[in-house]
Amino acid sequence: MADPKGFLSTDREVAKTRPVDERVKDWNEVYVPGSLLPIISKQAGRCMDCGIPFCHNGCPLGNLIPEWNDYAYREDWRAASERLHATNNFPEFTGRLCPAPCESACVLGINQPPVTIKNVEVTIIDKAWDAGDVTPQPPERLSGKTVAVIGSGPAGLAAAQQLTRAGHTVAVYERADRIGGLLRYGIPEFKMEKRHINRRIEQMRAEGTKFRTETEIGRDIDAAKLRKRYDAVVIAAGATTSRDLPVPGRELNGIHFAMEYLPLANKVQEGDLTTSPITAEGKHVVVIGGGDTGADCVGTAHRQGAASVTQLEIMPRPGDERNANQPWPTFPMLYKVTSAHEEGGERIYSVSTTHFEGDEDGNVQWLHLTEVEFKDGKLEQKPGTERKIPAQLVTLAMGFTGTDQKNGLVEQFGLELDERGNIARDADFATNVPGVFVAGDAGRGQSLIVWAIAEGRSAARGVDRYLAGASELPAPIRPTDRALMV
């Protein structure tokens, strides 16, 4: 145990953010550089080293949290990094982007603020990179087997790295022009600077993983031919079909899916564009959807100079405390103020869009909405609550409905789907097609980054067993796992 009295003597303290009026003028990460290091050892000392560490169950990766908390408390950063990497290929991603279900499951959180697990995690890995402790780990010998990984998001990268280290020759296919999937083009720079992806890609290249960009399987390469070329295939193409809003006026100019809007802003930061073709500058912006993607749109609109930003959510405002039906250690639905929300804008709950109104040129100008409420388990409109708000740019951030089935990948492989429209798989993440496996959102449906990495690692074990007859790779989860209801 790090500090036997740490949870009694030390208050929770989190990373400091830069002033709002400063950070909205740039795209750098919102946190004050180096602000965590002076406090993080004491924060790690708040860990109680519980007899039953529920944080393990809260984390789909099964991260060895009490162990690396102890090392961080003692400032043994190399040992902390080794324990962190034992279960997580990319802790610099999860330490910045994961909603931290581990903290919701922290035993200290029963009656006190939980340990700042996420902040400890990101400090450990940043220290490891700075110290040169993150190095390539190429295999000692090659198996002679080849694997294609379709998709370079967190699930695909995790599967590829595990399989490369197991000795297989791995090629990652990505339809975009850069590696990273949603990490690259869905996550704004202010949440995670892309240098973190770039150095991981260089590590993986040094280990032997090959990368093929601007290549879409199903269109540029026939899926069936790819299957014949490789001994195994891992599909980690994500759930990229955005949920639409079929209401009158949807066809007006200025209404875009979030994943049309956000990638263009990231391309500006990559230097591909001078300005985004879809910009919030000087416009009244409405974001439909109250989740993390919606918050990303809010923060992006602030940085582009929006005249106003309004975020709409059809569900009621979550509470500040756990509901009785979401007891510890389950992951609760709580009211959350992200860094983007700190920067301004309005959030409106329990409303539904009825239609859009445009000008004579076909550009959206107004969004009409009405308040809604649950009655007998059904969502109904409240009469007399109709109104309109200005909307010159609307982003639809209402989630995703499944993997892309328009490019021919599912049909060409001959894959079966489950009742939710995801690619079906068994306990080894294998599909109905021999040698073809699926990991991440393509098989699970829209989920968290930590689930994607866990699924990529587990699918890699299934592939390794298929190719070699046995595997020493870890398998943190099964496809049916639901770590504490996340």
C-alpha positions in Angstrom: 0.0 0.0 0.0 1.4 3.4 -1.0 0.4 5.6 1.9 -1.7 3.9 4.6 -3.3 7.3 5.5 -3.2 8.9 2.1 -7.0 8.6 1.5 -7.5 10.3 4.9 -4.9 13.1 4.7 -4.9 14.0 1.0 -7.8 15.7 -0.9 -8.5 14.8 -4.5 -6.8 17.2 -6.9 -7.0 17.0 -10.7 -5.0 18.4 -13.6 -5.2 22.2 -14.0 -6.6 23.6 -17.3 -5.4 26.7 -19.1 -7.6 29.8 -18.8 -10.5 29.7 -21.2 -9.7 33.0 -22.9 -6.2 31.6 -23.7 -7.0 28.1 -24.9 -9.9 28.9 -27.2 -7.4 30.9 -29.3 -5.3 27.8 -30.1 -5.7 24.0 -30.6 -3.3 22.8 -28.0 -4.3 20.4 -25.2 -6.3 22.3 -22.6 -4.2 21.2 -19.6 -1.4 23.3 -18.2 1.8 21.4 -19.3 3.6 19.8 -16.3 0.9 20.8 -13.8 0.3 17.1 -12.8 3.8 16.1 -11.8 4.0 18.1 -8.5 0.8 16.6 -7.1 0.5 13.2 -8.7 2.6 11.1 -6.3 0.4 12.3 -3.4 -2.7 11.6 -5.4 -1.5 8.1 -6.2 -1.0 7.7 -2.4 -4.8 8.1 -1.9 -5.2 4.5 -3.4 -6.3 2.2 -0.6 -4.9 -1.0 -2.2 -8.3 -2.6 -1.6 -8.6 -6.3 -0.8 -10.9 -6.5 -3.8 -9.9 -3.7 -6.2 -13.1 -3.0 -8.0 -11.2 -0.6 -10.3 -10.0 -3.7 -12.0 -13.6 -4.7 -12.9 -14.5 -1.1 -13.8 -11.7 -1.1 -16.4 -12.3 -3.4 -19.4 -8.5 -3.8 -19.8 -8.2 -5.0 -16.2 -5.5 -2.4 -15.6 -3.3 -3.2 -12.5 -4.2 0.1 -11.0 -3.2 -0.3 -7.3 0.2 -1.6 -8.4 1.1 1.3 -10.6 -0.4 3.7 -8.1 2.1 2.3 -5.6 5.0 2.8 -8.0 3.8 6.3 -8.8 3.6 7.2 -5.1 7.2 6.0 -4.7 8.2 7.8 -7.9 9.5 4.6 -9.5 8.2 5.7 -12.9 9.9 3.0 -14.9 8.3 0.2 -12.9 5.0 2.1 -13.0 5.2 2.2 -16.8 6.0 -1.6 -17.0 2.9 -2.4 -15.0 0.8 0.1 -17.0 1.9 -1.5 -20.3 1.2 -5.0 -19.1 -2.5 -4.5 -19.8 -2.7 -1.4 -22.1 -0.9 -0.8 -25.4 -1.7 2.9 -25.5 -2.2 4.5 -22.0 -1.4 8.0 -23.4 -4.7 7.6 -25.4 -6.9 6.3 -22.6 -5.3 8.6 -20.1 -6.6 11.5 -22.2 -9.8 10.2 -23.7 -11.3 7.5 -21.5 -14.2 8.5 -19.3 -12.6 6.6 -16.5 -15.1 3.9 -15.4 -12.3 2.7 -13.1 -12.8 5.9 -11.0 -16.5 5.2 -10.8 -15.7 1.8 -9.4 -13.0 3.0 -6.9 -13.8 1.8 -3.4 -12.8 5.2 -2.0 -15.5 6.6 -4.2 -18.2 5.0 -2.0 -18.2 8.0 0.4 -15.3 10.2 -0.8 -14.0 11.6 -4.1 -12.3 8.7 -5.9 -8.6 8.4 -6.7 -7.5 10.4 -9.8 -6.6 7.2 -11.6 -6.8 8.8 -15.1 -4.4 11.6 -14.2 -2.0 9.1 -12.6 -2.1 7.0 -15.8 -1.3 9.8 -18.1 1.5 11.1 -15.9 3.1 7.7 -15.8 3.1 7.3 -19.6 4.2 10.8 -20.3 7.1 10.4 -17.9 8.0 7.1 -19.7 8.1 8.7 -23.1 10.2 11.6 -21.8 12.7 9.2 -20.1 13.0 7.0 -23.3 11.5 4.0 -21.5 9.0 3.3 -24.4 10.9 1.4 -26.9 10.1 -0.9 -29.8 9.6 -4.6 -28.9 10.2 -6.5 -32.1 9.6 -10.3 -32.0 12.5 -12.6 -31.4 11.5 -14.7 -34.4 8.8 -14.7 -37.1 6.1 -17.2 -37.4 5.8 -17.1 -41.2 2.1 -16.2 -40.9 0.5 -13.1 -42.3 -2.3 -11.0 -40.9 -4.3 -8.1 -42.4 -5.9 -5.6 -40.0 -8.7 -3.5 -41.5 -8.9 -0.2 -39.7 -6.3 1.8 -37.7 -8.3 3.0 -34.8 -7.5 1.9 -31.2 -8.9 -1.6 -31.7 -7.0 -2.2 -35.0 -3.7 -0.7 -33.6 -3.9 -2.8 -30.4 -4.6 -6.0 -32.4 -1.8 -5.2 -34.9 0.8 -4.5 -32.2 0.0 -7.6 -30.2 0.1 -9.8 -33.3 3.4 -8.3 -34.5 5.0 -8.9 -31.2 3.7 -12.5 -31.4 5.9 -12.9 -34.5 3.3 -12.6 -37.2 3.7 -10.3 -40.2 1.0 -7.7 -40.0 -0.3 -5.1 -42.4 -2.8 -2.4 -41.3 -5.1 -1.1 -44.0 -6.7 2.4 -43.5 -9.0 4.1 -45.9 -8.0 7.6 -44.7 -4.8 9.3 -45.7 -3.3 9.0 -42.2 -3.2 6.3 -39.6 -5.3 6.6 -36.4 -9.0 6.3 -37.4 -11.2 8.3 -35.1 -8.2 9.1 -32.9 -6.8 11.0 -35.8 -9.8 12.7 -37.3 -12.6 12.3 -34.8 -10.8 13.6 -31.7 -10.0 17.3 -31.7 -6.4 18.4 -31.2 -7.3 20.2 -27.9 -8.3 16.8 -26.4 -5.3 14.9 -27.7 -2.5 16.3 -29.8 -1.7 14.0 -32.7 2.0 13.8 -31.8 0.9 11.1 -29.3 -0.4 8.9 -32.2 2.6 9.7 -34.4 5.2 8.4 -32.0 3.2 5.2 -31.4 3.0 4.6 -35.1 6.8 5.0 -35.3 7.2 2.5 -32.5 5.0 0.0 -34.3 6.8 0.5 -37.6 10.1 -0.2 -35.8 8.5 -3.5 -34.4 7.7 -4.6 -37.9 4.0 -3.5 -38.5 3.3 -2.4 -42.0 0.8 0.4 -42.8 -1.2 0.9 -46.0 -3.2 4.2 -46.1 -5.8 5.4 -48.6 -6.8 1.8 -49.2 -10.4 0.8 -48.5 -11.2 -2.8 -48.3 -14.3 -3.6 -50.3 -13.7 -0.8 -52.8 -10.0 -0.5 -53.5 -9.2 -4.2 -52.7 -11.8 -6.9 -52.9 -12.4 -8.4 -49.5 -12.4 -12.0 -50.8 -9.0 -11.4 -52.5 -7.6 -10.0 -49.3 -8.7 -13.1 -47.5 -6.8 -15.3 -49.9 -3.7 -13.1 -49.6 -3.4 -13.4 -45.8 -3.5 -16.2 -43.4 -5.9 -14.2 -41.2 -7.9 -11.0 -41.2 -9.0 -8.7 -38.3 -11.8 -6.3 -39.1 -11.6 -3.3 -36.9 -13.3 -0.8 -39.2 -15.4 0.8 -36.4 -19.1 1.7 -36.4 -18.9 4.7 -38.7 -22.5 5.0 -40.0 -23.8 8.1 -38.3 -27.4 8.3 -36.9 -29.4 10.7 -39.1 -32.2 13.1 -38.2 -35.0 12.6 -40.8 -37.1 15.7 -40.2 -38.3 18.4 -42.7 -35.5 20.7 -43.8 -32.8 18.1 -43.3 -31.6 18.7 -46.9 -30.7 22.4 -46.2 -27.2 23.5 -46.6 -25.3 23.9 -43.3 -26.5 20.6 -41.6 -23.7 18.1 -41.3 -22.9 14.9 -39.4 -20.3 15.5 -36.7 -17.9 13.2 -38.6 -18.1 15.5 -41.6 -17.4 18.5 -39.4 -14.7 17.3 -37.0 -12.3 15.7 -39.5 -12.0 18.9 -41.6 -11.0 20.9 -38.5 -8.3 18.3 -37.8 -7.1 18.5 -41.3 -6.5 22.2 -40.8 -4.3 21.3 -37.8 -2.5 18.7 -39.9 -1.6 21.4 -42.4 -3.7 19.9 -45.2 -6.1 22.9 -45.4 -5.8 26.6 -44.6 -9.4 26.9 -43.4 -12.1 24.3 -43.0 -14.8 24.2 -45.7 -17.3 23.8 -42.9 -16.6 26.5 -40.3 -18.5 27.9 -37.4 -16.9 31.3 -37.7 -19.5 34.1 -37.1 -22.4 31.6 -37.1 -25.0 30.5 -34.6 -24.1 26.9 -34.1 -26.4 24.1 -32.8 -25.1 20.7 -31.9 -27.6 18.0 -31.7 -26.5 15.3 -29.3 -25.3 15.5 -25.7 -22.4 13.0 -25.7 -18.7 13.3 -26.0 -18.8 13.8 -29.8 -21.3 16.6 -29.3 -18.9 18.2 -26.8 -16.1 17.9 -29.3 -18.2 19.9 -31.8 -18.9 22.5 -29.1 -15.1 23.0 -28.4 -14.3 23.1 -32.1 -17.0 25.7 -32.7 -15.6 27.9 -29.9 -12.1 27.8 -31.5 -13.5 28.6 -34.9 -15.1 31.8 -33.6 -18.8 30.9 -33.5 -21.3 33.7 -32.7 -23.1 31.3 -30.3 -23.1 27.6 -29.5 -26.2 25.6 -28.3 -26.1 21.9 -27.6 -29.4 20.0 -27.6 -30.1 16.7 -25.8 -33.4 14.7 -26.0 -32.9 13.1 -22.6 -33.4 14.9 -19.3 -30.4 16.5 -17.5 -28.5 13.9 -15.6 -28.2 14.4 -11.8 -25.2 15.4 -9.9 -25.3 12.3 -7.7 -25.9 8.6 -8.5 -29.4 7.4 -9.0 -30.6 4.5 -6.9 -30.6 2.3 -10.0 -27.0 3.1 -10.7 -25.3 2.1 -7.4 -21.6 1.9 -6.8 -19.5 0.4 -8.4 -21.5 0.7 -11.7 -20.7 3.5 -14.1 -23.3 6.2 -13.4 -24.9 8.7 -15.8 -24.0 12.0 -14.1 -24.1 15.6 -15.2 -20.7 16.2 -16.8 -19.0 19.5 -17.6 -16.2 18.9 -20.1 -13.5 21.4 -20.9 -15.5 22.4 -24.0 -18.6 23.3 -21.9 -16.4 25.4 -19.6 -15.6 27.5 -22.6 -19.2 28.7 -23.0 -22.4 27.9 -24.9 -25.8 26.8 -23.7 -27.0 23.2 -23.1 -30.7 22.5 -23.4 -32.1 19.1 -22.2 -35.4 17.3 -22.9 -36.0 18.8 -26.3 -36.6 17.3 -29.7 -36.0 18.9 -33.2 -39.2 19.1 -35.2 -37.9 20.7 -38.4 -35.4 23.1 -39.9 -36.1 26.4 -41.6 -33.9 28.0 -44.3 -33.5 31.1 -46.4 -34.2 31.6 -50.1 -30.8 30.2 -51.0 -31.4 26.9 -49.2 -29.2 27.6 -46.2 -30.4 26.6 -42.7 -31.3 29.6 -40.5 -33.5 28.3 -37.8 -34.1 25.1 -35.8 -37.6 24.4 -34.5 -37.8 22.3 -31.3 -40.2 21.2 -28.7 -39.9 20.0 -25.1 -40.4 16.3 -24.5 -41.1 14.2 -21.4 -41.4 10.5 -20.6 -45.0 9.2 -20.0 -45.5 5.6 -19.3 -42.0 4.8 -20.6 -42.6 6.7 -23.9 -41.1 10.0 -25.0 -43.9 12.5 -25.8 -43.9 16.1 -27.0 -45.2 18.7 -24.5 -47.9 20.8 -26.2 -47.3 24.5 -26.3 -43.6 24.3 -25.9 -42.6 24.8 -29.5 -40.1 27.4 -30.3 -37.2 28.2 -32.7 -33.6 29.1 -32.2 -31.1 30.6 -34.7 -29.0 27.9 -36.5 -26.7 28.7 -39.3 -24.5 25.6 -38.7 -26.0 22.3 -37.3 -23.9 19.3 -36.4 -25.6 15.9 -35.9 -23.8 14.1 -33.0 -26.3 11.5 -32.1 -24.1 8.4 -32.2 -23.5 5.7 -34.8 -25.7 2.8 -35.9 -23.1 0.3 -37.0 -20.3 -0.5 -39.4 -20.3 0.8 -43.0 -22.1 -1.7 -45.2 -22.1 0.3 -48.3 -18.4 -0.3 -49.3 -19.0 -4.1 -49.9 -16.8 -5.4 -47.1 -19.5 -7.3 -45.3 -21.0 -8.7 -48.5 -17.7 -9.6 -50.1 -16.5 -11.5 -47.0 -19.9 -13.1 -46.6 -20.1 -12.0 -43.0 -23.1 -12.7 -40.7 -24.6 -9.9 -38.6 -26.1 -10.0 -35.1 -29.5 -8.7 -34.1 -28.1 -5.2 -33.7 -26.5 -5.1 -37.1 -23.0 -5.6 -35.9 -20.6 -8.2 -37.3 -21.3 -11.4 -35.4 -18.4 -13.2 -33.6 -17.8 -16.1 -31.2 -15.9 -16.2 -27.9 -12.6 -16.0 -29.8 -13.8 -12.9 -31.8 -14.0 -15.1 -34.9 -16.7 -14.5 -37.5 -18.6 -17.1 -39.5 -15.8 -16.9 -42.1 -12.8 -19.1 -41.2 -9.7 -16.9 -40.5 -11.7 -13.6 -40.3 -12.0 -12.0 -36.9 -13.7 -8.8 -35.7 -12.7 -6.4 -32.9 -14.0 -3.0 -31.6 -17.0 -1.1 -32.6 -17.5 -3.2 -35.8 -18.5 -6.1 -33.6 -19.5 -4.4 -30.4 -21.3 -1.3 -31.6 -20.4 2.2 -30.6 -18.4 2.1 -27.4 -15.5 3.5 -25.5 -11.8 3.7 -26.4 -10.9 1.4 -23.5 -13.3 -1.2 -24.8 -11.7 -0.9 -28.3 -8.2 -1.5 -27.0 -9.4 -4.4 -24.9 -11.2 -6.0 -27.8 -8.2 -5.5 -30.1 -5.9 -7.3 -27.5 -8.4 -10.1 -27.1 -9.0 -10.6 -30.8 -5.3 -10.8 -31.3 -5.2 -13.8 -28.9 -7.9 -15.4 -30.9 -6.0 -14.9 -34.2 -2.8 -16.1 -32.6 -4.5 -19.3 -31.4 -6.0 -19.8 -34.9 -2.6 -19.4 -36.6 -0.4 -21.2 -34.0 -2.7 -23.6 -32.2 -2.0 -21.9 -28.9 -1.3 -18.4 -27.6 0.5 -16.7 -24.8 -1.1 -13.3 -25.5 -3.5 -12.0 -22.8 -7.2 -11.9 -23.4 -8.7 -9.3 -21.0 -12.3 -9.7 -22.2 -14.8 -11.9 -24.1 -17.3 -10.4 -26.6 -20.1 -10.7 -24.1 -18.3 -8.9 -21.2 -19.9 -5.8 -19.8 -17.5 -4.4 -17.2 -19.8 -2.8 -14.6 -22.4 -1.9 -17.1 -20.3 0.4 -19.2 
